[in-house]
Amino acid sequence: MAYVIIDDPNGGSTSTVRCGTNNSALQDYSVVSGGYGNTANSRYGIIAGGYSNQTTGCMATISGGRRNSASGCYSNIGGGIENKTIGILSVVSGGIDNTAIGGTSNIAGGTYNTTNGNVSTIGGGCKNTAFGNCTTIGGGYQNISTQIFSSVFGGCKNSASGKYSFVGGGGSNTASSYNTTVSGGYSNTSSGYYSTIGGGSQNLSRGEFSFIGGGKNNTACDSLSVVAGGQFNTATCECTIVGGGELNTVDSIYSAILGGYNNTSIANFSLVGGGCNNANLGAGSFVGGGCSNSAISNISVIAGGARNQNFGTYASILGGLCNKTYSDGSVVVGGQFNTAIGFNSNISGGYGNTVSGYCSAIVGGNQNLVLGDCSMIFSSNSTLVADRSVILGGQNISGVTDDTVYVPYLNIQNVTTGTSISNLGIDSSGNVIFGQDLTGSTALYEVGTGVDSVQKIGNGADAIGNFSVISGGINNTTSASYTFVGGGVGNTASGKYSTVSGGYINTSSNYYSFIGGGGQNTAMGNSSLVVGGGANKAIGDYSFIGGGANNESNCFSVIGGGGQNTSSGCYSFVGCGVYNTSSGLYSAISGGYCNTSSGYNSTVSGGYCNTSSGNYSVISGGFCNTSLTNSFVGGGLQNTALGDNSTISGGRFNTASGCYSTIIGGRANTANCLNSFIGGGDNNKLNGCVSNISGGLCNTVLGDYSFIGGGSGNTVNSCLSMIFSKDSILTGDRSVILGGQNITGTTNDTVYATCLTVSDNIGVGIEVPQYPLHILGATSQLTYDPTGGGGRLNVSGSTFIPRLDVQISPYLTTPGAGASFGMRAWSDVTYPLYGAVGDTFLRASNESNGLNLMNANGTGTEDYIRLYAGKNANVTSDLHIQGSGSTKGYIGINTETPTERLHVNGNVLVNSAFSASTISMVTSFTPSSSADTTGTPGTLAWDNTYLYYKTGTGWLRLGGSAF
């Protein structure tokens, strides 16, 4: 098509308007190529098209869009709505209400973004702010980069406030110091120089060069500290490491905890490998694993087990339960409740043994005590006070003589030939003496098959293991060393140091395993324990079953009771109930029926057929509920929390699949996106990020950051929008529907309301409105004050022509037209046709058909029209048009009681011809002479004798007579 090139007659030198309507090129070499209402008000400024765009910066360019403003020199706006470029060489490519303030700053798109720093960049998103020089925000929502070279690539409400800091994404993350990094996750803070957080949530890395890989609520406090993952872990000192797990704390330099639960390492150079509730208190100490172990002295070691305590320097506990070492070089290999007190003392195993003499030892057995130095016991319930003495076998032996070996029986299988020097015998103290005849009596116990084993006579028992004991019962078997069966029927203690106290057909098959009673129970794990019940299986090491029937526990797991429960995950727990399965590491089920807790640190408190399968997931109760990673279900029926950190408090058939999504209650509600929230109601659906439905029926939100307060059948398809209505649809961004029903809102930045009643002030563009209606622009404002002089609508401004406009649209072939009432600003140079600066005007456009000033006829009213110039309305008007009576329509000048069509109270000057049927001069005047200076040529006067008229040479008079 051909272009019409028109030099703008009102513009600058060689300015050009190519086409369009109401466009202006006001400065030298400025160009408007097309569009409507555009103003190029800068030298070399260019506007290609669009609507109401304005350039004020030298060589600024606007390619299109609506209400854009380019005030920075060499700045550029590609398009969009209400975008602004203020800084030199700044660029806004598009979007809505973006502002590029910094020099050479760039905004690619999005909404409400701001670049304050020089050479700063925002790729898109909403309400992002790049404050610092050379900062970058890729996109997302409400992200902030404040220091030089800081960056936020995306996510929501992230802040990069340190120099060279970086946030990759996620939500509410903060990189606040020099060269800090948060790659993602939620609510993480990296505040130490060169510190890094890989992901997770609510982690804090505040030491220099500190690192957190992920997890939740972890803290790396000092320089070079590391937390790889897990939750609630803390590395507080320089060069400390927490590998993972939960609630672990490293509180001294060069110390580490590799994993587990609630472990503590507070001494320099100490190490905890894993387990739970372990503590390293001595420098250079080591706890390999297990549960509730404490290495208290320097260079002490606990390899594993449970509730062991090492108080000795260079002392070691390799395993077992509740063992203690107190002196330098002391060792407990294993067993339970053993105590090594003497220097370089040793306990190999057994139960309840104590060594207090130095260089003494207890090989095994039960409840033995060594008080002498360099002495040894291999017995049960025996005490050795003497030095350099030994008790071998038997039980309840007391050794008080130094350099003596005590044995209960001496059985020599192979005897060599030789000459006897004397018969041997035993005195009343048990010492071997020269022989004499002795008689015996019937015994209750006999020697078993194993070495130094003892069994009840006549019960069909078989004490096969060395140093094993069967105290009573029928058909019991001890098949391993240091085993014990107290009574019952058909019990078997086949693990070394294992015990079966009673019951029937129980089997204790591993080291230090224990069964208290019941029937058909099995303790298969090392140090496993079954208190009672029936058909229970403690399979894992250090596992525990309190009672019930057909329960099964794995390593370090606990089942309190109930039936058919399974605790298969390490450190897992089932309190009671039936058919519950706790299979995740550190998982727990308190009770209920047929519940499953399979995720790491997952929990089900009770209820029926609930499944907590995600890490750190929780279900408090209810029926057939499901929770995944970090999610929570309080109760209700068939609710599913699928998203990371999602929550469902109750209700039924609800699904929270978005990360950090929440459903409080209701029925069949679905929250699918990040940070979405549903309060309740029925069949509500959220597919927008950071959106909210408070309640109601069948409401749907598809846009991000949008809200439905309630009602039914409402749909929000747009961003940053809100509905309080029924069966309404909103597609305009940043818009609101308040009340009513069947409303369709399609326009951006609009409030739809059938009836609006507001008890407080309404502000637009101002956070604290001063009037019931207060609209604030960049250089103007509109207010309504109902108390000011009985009510006042005020339009005020400091530039151009602040005014009230009324317009009509074109119709068929007739053009649009309008009228304005306003004032010309003191600083205005753009609108000289509206009068002098400071003038008030009432103007109809050139397309307007006419301008009518009317006062309609009333009853009991005067209906006049009056004009006052330079005065107030409490004096006589300058122009009066009569509105009532027989003189209606009469015009009075300087009188408000005209008696003729034109009534002038005062002199009249006519510079040209004057025609009238009658002329009435009310006041008489008599010139003093022809030379009287009163009046000008053409002035008329009269008295009762003459008619006077003044000429260029003076006054003349005409005589008259009656007729």
Secondary structure, 3 states (H helix, E strand, C coil): CCCCCEECCCCCCCCEECCCECCEECCCCCEECCCECCEECCCCCEECCCECCEECCCCCEECCCECCEECCCCCEECCCECCEECCCCCEECCCECCEECCCCCEECCCECCEECCCCCEECCCECCEECCCCCEECCCECCEECCCCCEECCCECCEECCCCCEECCCECCEECCCCCEECCCECCEECCCCCEECCCECCEECCCCCEECCCECCEECCCCCEECCCECCEECCCCCEECCCECCEECCCCCEECCCECCEECCCCCEECCCECCEECCCCCEECCCECCEECCCCCEECCCECCEECCCCCEECCCECCEECCCCCEECCCECCEECCCCCEECCCECCEECCCCCEEEEEECCEECCCCCEEEEECCEECCCCCEEEEEECCEECCCCCEECCCCCCCCCCCCCCCCCEEECCCCCEEECCCCCCCCCCEEECCCCCCEEECCCCCEECCCCCEECCCECCEECCCCCEECCCECCEECCCCCEECCCECCEECCCCCEECCCECCEECCCCCEECCCECCEECCCCCEECCCECCEECCCCEECCCECCEECCCCCEECCCECCEECCCCCEECCCECCEECCCCCEECCCECCEECCCCCEECCCECCEECCCCEECCCECCEECCCCCEECCCECCEECCCCCEECCCECCEECCCCCEECCCECCEECCCCCEECCCECCEECCCCCEECCCECCEECCCCCEEEEECCEECCCCCEEEEEECCEECCCCCEEECCCCCCCCEEECCCCCCCCEEEECCCEEEEEECCHHHCEEEEEECCCCCEEEEEECCECCECCEEEEEEECCCCCCCCHHHCCCCCEEEEECCCCCCCCCCCCCCCCCCCCEEECCCCCCCCCCCEEECCCCCCCCCEEECCCCCCCCEEECCCCCCCCCCCCCCCCCCCCCCCCCCCCCCCCCCCEEECCCEEEEEECCEEEEEECCCC
